[in-house]
Amino acid sequence: MLNKELKNTSVNLSGVILDNPVIPASGTFGYGQEFARLYDLNILGSISFKGTTLEPRFGNPQPRIAECPGGLINSVGLQNPGLEKVISEELPALGRIYKKPLIANISGFSIDEYVKCAEAMDRQKQVGIIEVNVSCPNVHNGGMAYGVDPKSAAEVTNAVRKATKKPLYIKLSPNVTDITEIAKACESAGADGLSLINTMLGMRIDIKSRSPVIANKMGGLSGPAIFPIAVRMVYQVAKAVKLPIIGMGGISSAKDVIEMMMAGATATQVGAANLVNPMICRDIIEELPVLMDKLKINRLEEIIGIVQ
């Protein structure tokens, strides 16, 4: 019988120690309330809570979701109650059920908005890491506009770096020609780590109505279909920079977590799979030591970036 206690699943993200590398991704887990009715959230390595903007956002018009083979396309558009309400209501409520450091995912439509969100999150004791989203494909004049150009990504990173002393992770877009150039620009500008990949820009057309399925026409493709792309990009970025990486994109099993870590990720985020199976993060955490035993892995940290 496997003694799970002999398997060390802990990882270190810029001084923030996680019991395991499994983190629900921003936008797929809300603020944890619904999932807390299903299992004890404290088994999670951390939680990247729903992306926060300075002002409340209703999001994009509906329909916002389009199913497709191997995943789904979403165009939610950063719907959230805004910085003030997140800090005054959502974080205290989450703090009553989750006792570990959180990852605060922030976004903005100007550098000033990013800075204000970072300054506010810096003051929250619950927040262990600030994750800056420069890669959302579902909004106009913001989000991905900063993440597809090395200079713009560096400007955001540099500005937010001055606004917080907490570990700073930049969430990168896969919708670029060379993701390593963006990664190196963020590293030079002071990032402590990187999160990748965000969703890939996709589209579906209703052939009966001869119009786009999504009201916004295009949206972010997530799910198993993008997993091989995510592994490739994590591998490339891990070879290009000396920063820890949170890998994500189509992860839905303990095997996927191991594969992503071997490519170079220190931790992982689970996104679309939460929408398919709300117990998926719990299941992966339970599967990890069993799979580690089969693969003769005693410490997860020993496999990070092991593939040459």
N, C-alpha and C positions, 0 to 999 in steps of 0.2 A: 504493500500500500504506500502511496506517495505521501511523504511528509512535506506539506506545502511550506512549512516554516523554514525548511532548508533551502528553499528557492528565494533568492533576493530579487524582488521585482522593483526595488526603489530606483529612482533616477534623480539627477540633480540638474535643475534648470536655473542656472545663474545664481546659485545659492539657495534657491527654493527647493526643498527636498520633497518629492512626491513619493507616496507609498507604492505607486505603480504608474506606468506611462499612459494610462487611459483617461482621456479628457473629452467630455462632450463638447462638440464644436459650437461656436457662437451661431445663433440663429436657428439651431435645431433642438435646443433644450430649454428655451425661454429663460426663466429665472428659477427653474428647478421644482416649482411647486407641484406641477402635475406628476412629475416623475417620483417625487418624494412619497406619493401615495402607494407606489409600487415596490420600492425597495429603499434601503438606507443609503442615502447619497454619500455618506461618509466613507464608503468603500472606494469611491472614485479618487483618482490621482489629484484632479482639480476640476473646476468647471469654468469654461469660457462662456460667460453669460451673454445674453442677447446684445448685439451691437448698439452702442449708445451714441446719440448725436446731441449736440447742444440744445436744439429745440425739438419738441415732439414731432414725430412724423407718422402720418397716416399710412404711408406706403403707396405703392403703385396701384392703378386701377385693376379690377378683376376682369377676366380670369388671370391668375398669377402662376398657375401650375400646369405643366404639360408633361404627361408621362412619355417615356421613350424606352427602348430596349436598354437594359443595363443601368437605368437610373431615372432621373427626372430633371426637368428644367424649371427653375423657379425665378420669379421676378417680384419678390415681396417688396423690395425697395427700402430696406432698413427701417421698417415699421418699429417704432419704440416710443415710450412715453416721454422721452427727453431727459436730459441730465439731472435736472432738479428732482424729478419724481423718482428716477432710478435710485438716487442717493438717499432720498428721504423715506421711500416706501419699499422699493424692491430689495435693496441690499439688506436692510434690517430684517425683512421677512425671510430672506434666504439665510441670513446669519443665525436665525433661530433653529434651522434644520441642518445647516452645513457648517462644520467647524474648522475647515482647512482653508489655506490661502486660495483666493479666487484669481482668475485671469479676467481683467477688465478689457473688453474689446471696444475700442472707440473709433469713430469715424467723423469726417467733417467735410464741409464744402469750401473751406478756406483753411489756411494754415492757422489763423487765429482761433478758429473753432476747434481744431485738433488740440491746440495748446490749452485752451480753457477746459476741455474735457480731461486732458492729462493732469492739469493742476488739481482739479477736483478729485480725480481718482487717486492721486498721490496722497491725499489726506485721509483716505479710507483705510483703516487698519485691516479690514478683511481682504483688501486687494494685495496680492503678492506680486503679480506681474501685470504690466500694461501692454496690451496687444493692439497695435495701430493698424487699422484696416485701410490700406491704400490700394485695394484690389477688388472692390465690389463692382461687378459688371451691370448692376441693375439700377443705377442712378445716373443722372446727368450732371455734368459740371462738378464732379467731385468723385470721391472714392477711387475708381480705377484710373481716373485722369492723372493722379499723382503716381500711380504704381507702374505705369508703362514707360516712364522716362527716368533714367538714372539720376539726372539733375533734380527733377521734381521730387523723387523719392528721397533723395539726400536732404533736400530742403525741409521736408516734413520731419524726417528723422532728427535732424539737427535742432529744429525748433522744439520738438517734443522732448528731446534729450535734456534741454535746459529747464524744462518745466517739471521734471520728476527725477527723484533719486531711486525710484523703484526700477527693477529690471525691465528693459524696454525691448519688446519683440515686434518686428514689422511683418505684417501679413502680406505676402507677395502674390501677384497675379500671374497665372500661367499664360495669359493672353499677350505674350510678348515674344519677340524674336529670340532674345538671349536672356534668360532669367538670371544667369550668373552675373551679368553686368549690373543689374538692379541690386542683387544681393551684395556685391562688392561696394557699391555706392552707399548702401545703408550701413554696412560695416564701417566704412571710412567716416561716416557721419555720426557714429557713436551708438549704433544699435548693440544691445547685449545678446540678441538672438533673432531668429527668423521663424516665421510660420508659413508653411506652404504645403499644398497649393490651395488657392481659393478656386471657385468654380470656373469652368470654361464657358465661353460665350457660345450659346446654341440657339436653335430655332426649330419650331414645328409649324407646319401648315395644315389646316383643315381642308382637305381636297374637295369636300362637298360645298363648303361656303367660299372656298378659294381665298381664304384670309388666314392670317397668323392665328394660332391657337391662343397665344398669350396677348393680352391687350397691349403690353409694352413691346410687342413683336419679338423681341429677343430676351433671353434670360440666362441664368447660370446653370450649366449642366453639372450635376453631381451624381454620386453613386458609383457602383463597381466599374462602369465604363471608363472612368477616368483614372482608376487605380494605377495601371501601368505607366501612365503619363506622370502621375504624381511621384511614383518610385523613381522614374528617370530623372525628374527635376530635382528631387531631394538628393539623389546621388551626385548630380552635377554641382549643385550648390555646396554640398558638404566637401567636395574636393576644391572648391574655389575660395571658401572662406574658413575662418577659424572660430565660427560662432556655433552655439548649440541650435538645433533645428527642431521645431515641432512639426512633424510630418502629418499630412492629412490629404484626403481625396480618395473616396471610395472604400475606406477601411470598414470591414464588417466581420472580422474574425480575429482570433489570437494569431493565426498564421499571418494575416495581413500586418499585424502589429510587429511581429518578428521580422518580416520581410522589410518593412519600412525602416526599422531600426538598423538592420544590416546595411541598408542603403546609406545610412548616415543620420537618421533622426534620433534624438535623445528621448523624445516623448511623442505621443500621437494624439490626434483628435478624431473623434468619430462623429460624422455629420449626418448625412442622409439616412444612414442605417437606423438612427433613432426614430425616424418617421415611419419606418417599416416595422421595426420591432423595438418597442420602448424599453425592453429588458436587455438590449444588445450590449450595453456597456457592462452591466453586471455579468452577463454571460462570458464576455471576453476576459474580464478579470478572473473569473473562476477557471477559465480554460488555460490561461497563461502558464501557471506553474506545471500543469499537466503536460503541456506542449514543451516547456523548458526541460522537463524530465526526459521526454522522448528524444530531444535533440541534444541532451547532455550539456545543458546550459545551467550553470549555478547562479550567475549574476547577469541580469539583463545588460548592465553597463559594459560588460565585456564584449558584447556583439555590436556595439554602436559603430557604424562605418566599417565593419569588418570586410566588406566586399571591396576588393581593389580594382 
